[in-house]
C-alpha cells in the first residue's frame, strides 16, 4: 500500500460492521476516522472499537456531510432508499465511495448517482461482492481459457433460505417495497450483475415471473396467533418459520449471537431477545406481516450474441449457497460456489477445482469471501489511485442495475423488456 486510507462509516449496522471487520484485521491499510449512525449503542460501540473521537461521531449522514471533507473514503451502509442523497453529496465533497448494493431503489436515482460520481471524478465501488470471491476469479479464468468453448447458456439458482426470507424479507427491513425496494433488487442485483460479468457481454432482452406465493394471510395455520410467543404450542412447534425456533432454539441457546440474532437487539442476551420477540417486528407471525415482496422469482435473459441465462430466486431452500451450471460448446461446468466441476465433451473426462484449496486461505468472511475481497480491492484502489482494482466500473454497474429494473417491469407488466 502506498498510503494508509482513512474511512468514514455511514451506517454502523450489519453491513457497516462487516466492512469495519476488515479494518480491524488490517489496521495498517485502513483506519476508521468518522462514524454516522442514529442508534446510540451501535455508534458508541464502533467508536470505542476504533477509537474514533466524539467530534467525529455523528447521529446522521446529514450531519456528516455538513462538515468539510475529513477522510479519503466513505462506506455508505444506510438503508436502500437512503443511498442516493449521501452518495451524491459525498461525491461532490470529493470522497471515494463504497456503496452498499443496491445503488438506489429507482433507475433514475441510480443514473443520478453515476452522473455525480463521474462529474466529481471520484472512484465508486458498489458492493457486488460476488465478483470478488476467489471462486469467481477461478471460474472466470477457466472460462477465459476456452476449456468449455463458448458459453451458450447458464442456469443460476439463488437459494435465499427459508429462515433468511422470514428474517429479512417477511419480518425485516426489506419486507415492503415502499419502505426499501423490490425483492430482485434487494437480494439478487448482485446475482444479475454476476451473470452479466460471467457472460462478459451485454444483455439485450429480459423476461421475468415472480409471486408472493406463501408468506401471506391466506396461508396462516388454523389457530395461529399474530405473534410467535403467543401461538399455541401445538401450532408453533409445527412451524419452521417460528421466531422462537429461528432465533432462540436454532441460534441463541447454541451460543450464536451474531447476525441475524444481533439485528433484534444490539446487546444480545436472553432478556433483550425475549423482549424483542414479545414487542418487536421479528416476533410477528410470518403470515401476519406487512410484507409485499415476492418469495419466488425466475428471470430469463438473452445476450447480444444469442446466448441465454436463467436465474431462479426462491425462499424455499435449506442452504443459502448459490448453484450454477454453465453450458459451453465444448463442455459444461457445475458449481456450488466452491467446487467447480468441469466435464469435457471431446474425451468425456472430468476435473474438479476447489476454490477454497486454490486460494490457500479459504473463505475468510461473508459471501464466500466477497466481503473481504471488495474491501481489499477498494482500499487498494484508493491507496494506489488505481480504479482498475474496482472490478465493476460505474457504467457496468449501472447496466446490471438496469437489467434488474427491466426484469421487475417485465414481472409486473407480463411482457418482454428490451435493453
N, C-alpha and C positions, 0 to 999 in steps of 0.2 A: 504494500500500500504506500502511495506517495504522500498521503496525509491522513490524519485521523478525522473522520466525518462526524459532524455534530447533527443531532436529530431531535425533532420535536414529535411527540406522540399526541395526536388529536383523537381521543377516544381510547381510554385505558381499560376497555372491556376484554372480551375473549381474544379478538384478533389483535388489538393493540398489545395485549400481554404476550401473544405469540411472537410478535416481532421484537418485543422487548427481551424475550428469552435469548434471541441471537446476540443482543447487546451484552447480556450477562455473560455469555460464553466467549465473546470476542471483544472485550473492552479495549484492546489495543487498536481495533479497527474503527469502532464507532462509539459515541457517547451520547446518552440522552441528556439534553440540556434544557428541555422545556416540556411541560405536560398540560394538556387541556382536557378536563374531564368533569362533568357535572356531579358525579357521585363522589361525595366526600371521602368515603372509605377507600375506593379504588384510587382516587387521585393521591391521597396521602400515602397509601401503601406503595405505589410505584415511585413516588417522590423519595420515600425513605430508602427503597431498594437501590435507587440510582443516585442518591444524594443530590437531588435537584432542589435548589434554593426556593424558598417560599415565593419570592418575587417572580419566579419563572413558572409558577403553577397557576393555572387559570381555570375558572369554572366553566368556560365555554370556548369553543373555537372562535366565536365572535370577539371575545376579549383578547385572544391570542393575536388575531390579525390586525387589531388596532395598534399593536406595538410595531416599532421598526424591526426589520429583519434581524433575528437573533441567532440563527444557526444555518447550516447548509441545506438541510432537508426537512421535510415533514412526512410523517406516515398518517394518512387520513383514514381512520378506522371508525368513523361515525356510521350511523345507520344509512341504508341505501339512499333514502330521499334527502339526506343531509350531505351529499358528496359535492354537488355542483358548486355551491357558493364558496365553501372553503377552498376547493381546488382552483377555482378561477382567481380568487383573491390571493392565494398563496403563490400562484404562478406570477401574478403581477408584482408581488413583493420580491420575486427572484428566487424562491425556494424550488429546489428539485423535489419531485413529488413521488411518493409511493402511495398509490391509491388502491384501497381495497375494492375488490370486484363486488358488484358490477359498477361501472363508471357512474351511472345515474339511471333513474327509472324510465327516462324517455329518450328517444333517438335525438331529439332536438337538444336536450341538455348535454348528451354525450358530444355532440358536434360543437357545442359552445365551449366545453372543457378543452377539447382538442385545439380549437382555434386560439384559445387563451394561452395554452402551453406553447404553441408554435409562435405566437406573437411575442411572448416573453423570452423565447429562446432557452427554456429550461428543459431538463430531462424529466420524463414521467414514465413510471412503470406501473401498469395496472396488474393487480395480483392474480394473474392467470397462472397459478403456481404449478399446474400440471406440466407446463412446458419445461420446468426447471428440475424435474426429477432425474435421477441417474437412469431410471428405466426409460424415460422418454428419449434421453440422449442416445442410449444404446439402440433403441428401436429406430430412431432416425438414421443412425449410421448404417444399420442393416438395410434399411430401405434404400438409402443413397447408394449402397454398394451394388444394387441391381440383383441381389440374390433371389428375390421372388419376381423379378421383372417389373413391369409397370403395374401400378395399383389400378384395379378395375372397380373394386367395391370394398366397403368397410361396414362391419356391424359393430356397434358400440353400445354397451349396457352401463348405465349409471344407476346402480342399486342403492338407493338412498338409505335403506334400512328402516324397519318398522318403527323402532324406538326413536330414531333421528327425525323421522317425519313427524311423529307425535310431539317430540320436544320442540323442534324449530318451526315446523310448518303447519301445526294444528294448534298447539298451545302458545307457541313462542312468537318472537318478533317478526318472523317472515310469514305469518299465517294469513295475513289480509293484504290484498293487493293495494288498497288505498293507503295503507299505513307503511308499506315497504315497497314491494314490486311483485310482479307475477312470478310464478314458480320457476319457469325456464330461465329467466334472467337471474333470479336469486341463487339458484342451485346449480344450473347447468351452463351458464355462459362460458365458464372455462372449459367445459366439455366440448361445446361447439367450437371454441377457439382452438382447442387441442386438435380436433378433427381437421380444422382448416390448416393448422400447422403441419400435421402429418400428411395431408393430401398435397400440400405445397402449391395450391393453385386456387383461383377464385371460385366461389360458389355463384351459380347463375340463377338457380331457382330452388324454392323450398316449399315443403308441404307438411302440415302437422295436424294431429288429432290429440286431444287430451281431455280428461274429465276429472271431476271430484267424485270419485266412484264410491268411496267407503266412509270417509270421515264427515258424516252428516247426520242430522237428527233422525232421519228415517231408518238408520242402521242401529240406533241405540237399543241395547238389550232390554227386554221387559224387566221392570223393577229397578233399573239402574238409577242412581242419584245423579245430580248435577255436578257433584264433587266426589272424587275417588274416596276420600276419607269418610264420606257419609254413605257410601254404597254398601248394600248388604254383602256380607262376607261371601255368600254363595255366588253372587254376581261378580264381585270384584276379583275373587280368586280365579275366575274363569276368563278374565280379560287380559290379553297380552299387552294392552296399552295402559294398564293401571299405573297411575303416578307412583303409588306405593311400591309397585314392582320395579319400575324403571329406575327410580331414584334411591329408594331405601334398600329393597331386597337384592337388587342386581348390583348395586354400587356401594352405597354408604356403609352398610354393615360389613362389606368386604374391605373397607378402608379406602375406597376410591372417593376422593373429594374434589378432583379437578373437573374440567368440563365433561359432561354438561351439568354436574351437580352444583358447581360454584356459580352457575348462572342464576340459580334460585335464591341464593343468599351469598353475598360477598365473603362473609365469615361463616364457614360451614361447620355446624355442629348439630347434634340431634334436635335441640330446641329450635334453632333457626330454620332447619329443614322442615320440621313439623309445622312451624308457623307458616312457612311458605306454601306448603301443601294445603293447609287449612284456609288460607286467606288470599294467596296469590294466584296468578294466572296458570301456573304449572300444576295446580291441583285440580283443574277442571276436567270433567269428563270429555274425552275426545269427540264425543258425539253431541256435545252441547257447547261448542265454542263458536266464535265469530269468524272462523276461518273460511276463506273462499278460494284459495289457490288449489290447483289440481293435485291429485295424488298419483296420477299416471299420465304419461305423455309419450308419443312417438313423433319423431321428426325425420323426414326424408329430404335428402339434398342431392342436387346434381351439380357437377363442376364443369368448368369450361371445356375440358377435353372429353366430356361424356361419362366420366367416372361418377360413381354414386356412393352415398353413405347413408346409413340409417342409425338413429340413436333412440334408445328406449330409456326413459326415466321412470322408475317405479318405486313406490314406498314399500312394497310388499316383498321384502327380502330380509334375510338374516344378516348376511355380511354386507359391508358397505364398500368393498373393494371393486374397482371397475374391471370389466371384462371386454376384450376387443378381439375381433377376427378381421384379418386383412387378407383379401384375395387378390393375388397378382397373376400375371400371365405365365409365370414360371414356377409358382409355388404359393403357399399360404402360410399365414402366421396366426397363432392363437396365443393370447397373453392374458394374465390375470393381474396386470400392473406390477408384476415382479418377475416371474419366469416368462421367457419368450420362447415358444416352440415354433421352429421353422421346418416346414415339410416341402420337399423338392419334387416337382413332377418328373424331372428327367430320369432320376435313378431311384425314386421312391424312398430316398433317405430322409432322416430327421435329425435335427440337433436342437439342444436346449441351452439357452443362455439365461443365467440367473443374475439379474441386475444387482441384487444385494451383494453377491460374491464379487462381481466385476468391479463394484465401487470401492471395495476394500474398507468400507466404513458402514455400509448398510444404510438403512433408513434412519436418519438422525432426528427428524421431527415429524410434524403432521403432514398430511397429504403426500405420503410416500417420499418425504424429503424435500418436497417442493417449497414448503415454507422456509426452510433453511436455504434452499437454492436461490430463491428470489432475493432474499436479503443479502446473500453473498454476492450476487451479481450486481444488485442495485448499489450496495455500498462500494463495491469495486468500481462501478461506472462513475460514481461521484468522485471517489478518491483519485481516480486516474483520468478523469474528464474524458471518458470513453463510452459514448452512448451505445456502441455496438455490443456491450455486455448485457444490455437490456434486450431480451430475446424477441419481444414483440414491440415494435415501434408504435407510435400513436396512430398511424394510418391503418396498420393491420389490425390493431386492437379495435379501432372504430369499425372496421369492416366486419369483424366477427360479432361485435355487438349488433350491428345492423342485420346480420343473419338471424340473430335471436329475436329481434323485434319483428322481422318478416315472418318468422315461424309462428309467433304469437298472433300476428294478424291473420295468418292462414288458419290457425286453430279457431279463432273467433268468427271468421267470415266463411270458413269451409271452402277455401279456394287456394290455388297455387299462386305463390308470390314470386315475382322475378326480382333480381337484384342488379 
